[in-house]
C-alpha cells in the first residue's frame, strides 16, 4: 500500500509510546514522532528523571538531542518538549530526527487525522469490520472510501455554509465531522423524497466535476 520510494513518518499519541515500536520504525527506515507519558523515565544531561519532573512552563519549548528512554536505556533518541499555553499537560515527543520546532509542527498534523480515523471506523465506514487481508482488495476499497469521503465532506461543507447545520446538531457542541454531517444531510433529503443537492462532488478552483453524469 506504500509507494516504494515513499517516506513514512509515524505520528502517535501516548498509546503508541512503545520503545519496541521505535525500534521497529528504525528497522523499516520509517521516521516517527511519538508522544511519551509524564511518568516515563529518561536519561538526559547525565542524570535520570521522569519527564513530569522536567522544568518546563506553559508556553515554553525545550529540545534534547541525546536522550535514553526508560530504565532499559533505549536510544539514544532526540526529544522535543512543548507546553502549549492553555493545555493541562506538556508534549514530550520522542523522534528519530533532530528535535526542533519542526518536530512540533509535524506532530500537530496528527490532530488533523482524528476525524478521518473516526469516519473510516465505527462512526463511519466501519473499515475494521471488513476483515479484508488482501492488499489489492484493500486498495480498491480505500479508493471507494476516498471518493465517498470527498462526496460526503462536500455535502457537509455545503450544509454548514447554507446554515442547515443547526437542524442536525441541536446544541453548541459539535458532534459531527464534515463527512458525518454530509451523510446526515443526504439521508434527510432521501427520506424526504427529495433529489439530493450537489449529488456529485466538485473539486478544484474551477469547480470541475469528479464524475460525469
Secondary structure as UniProt FT lines:
FT   TURN            4..5
FT   STRAND          9..12
FT   HELIX           14..16
FT   HELIX           19..28
FT   STRAND          31..35
FT   TURN            38..39
FT   STRAND          41..44
FT   TURN            45..46
FT   STRAND          47..50
FT   HELIX           51..53
FT   TURN            58..59
FT   STRAND          61..69
FT   TURN            70..73
FT   STRAND          74..82
FT   TURN            85..86
FT   STRAND          91..95
FT   HELIX           101..120
FT   TURN            121..125
FT   HELIX           127..129
FT   HELIX           135..161
FT   TURN            162..163
FT   HELIX           165..167
FT   HELIX           178..191
FT   TURN            192..193
FT   TURN            197..198
FT   STRAND          202..203
FT   TURN            204..207
FT   STRAND          208..209
//
